[in-house]
Amino acid sequence: MTDLPPHDWPELKPGWVWLCGAGPGDPGLLTLHGLNALRQADVIVYDALVGQGILDWAPQARHEYAGKRGGKPSAVQRDISLRLVELARQGKRVLRLKGGDPFVFGRGGEEAQTLVQHGVPIRVVPGITAGIAGLAYAGIPVTHRDVNQSVTFVTGHDATGAAPTALDWEGIAKGSQVIVIYMGMKHIGQIADRLIAAGRSPDEPVAVTTTATLDEQRTIETTLAACAADIAAAALEPPAIICVGRAALLRQALDWRAMEAGALPRDVDPLELRRPAEAG
Ligand code: SAH
């Protein structure tokens, strides 16, 4: 790889599949291992959330759209996995490119299992996940000493598309100061109700960021009680990352993308960041 920094870059060999995260959208958030893979692939099987900008870096490869969106039947997932097996058996250098990180709510583990079961050798290239980078691009640190010593990543719907019933919302509400919700737009009203019923304050800060890290990124600041109505009023569309917790307040100080547009954010008092009870 002449145009990558000197390093012993791995070779994507014929008959292998690399499962690779593309990051949340901004092409600059692809890893160097990801770029190394793009340069070598014969075929790239990619998902809806992978940006065109990244695919343009692999003009030599055939680009195959896997057309998968959350909530589709699992038969589609099975087809994708078997397609990867087929391409590998044809002796192709296969790059399976997924939004964010392949092992974070991305079914990368299922695809990897199918490949291994069929004797296809794999490599996994982690990516930057939307739940961390999306918040960072909104000016929200996913952990911050004045706010949280824990964070929970949850999915807003289960395999059937319903709000996840297997989750212990009460446990999460009590134990996790910051909750980062993927795929949460459809059921956010129900989720907020459950968190409030489990003891979270209706006034707790919530930030919702859509198409994070891209130019179209939009963020609203709201509260648990108001978030469903505010999302609807703002006509926000998925993909969105929803952050529940006082970390969302830090956006008022750290919205660095607004600084690019000339805004000067306000400072946030550390006491504001603690839960009212803790702040005394
Ligand atoms: N593997 C991915 C997540 C796939 S699930 C990752 O690690 O990021 C798809 C969900 O991810 C979306 O519904 C949304 O909740 C979130 N997501 C992915 N890209 C996003 C983006 N650019 N902005 C906001 N949310 C995003």
Residues whose N, C-alpha, C, O or C-beta is under 5 A from the ligand:
A	BS01	SAH	P24 G25 L49 G99 G100 D101 P102 V104 F105 G106 I128 T129 A130 G131 G134 I181 Y182 M183 G184 T209 T210 T211 A212 P239 A240 I241
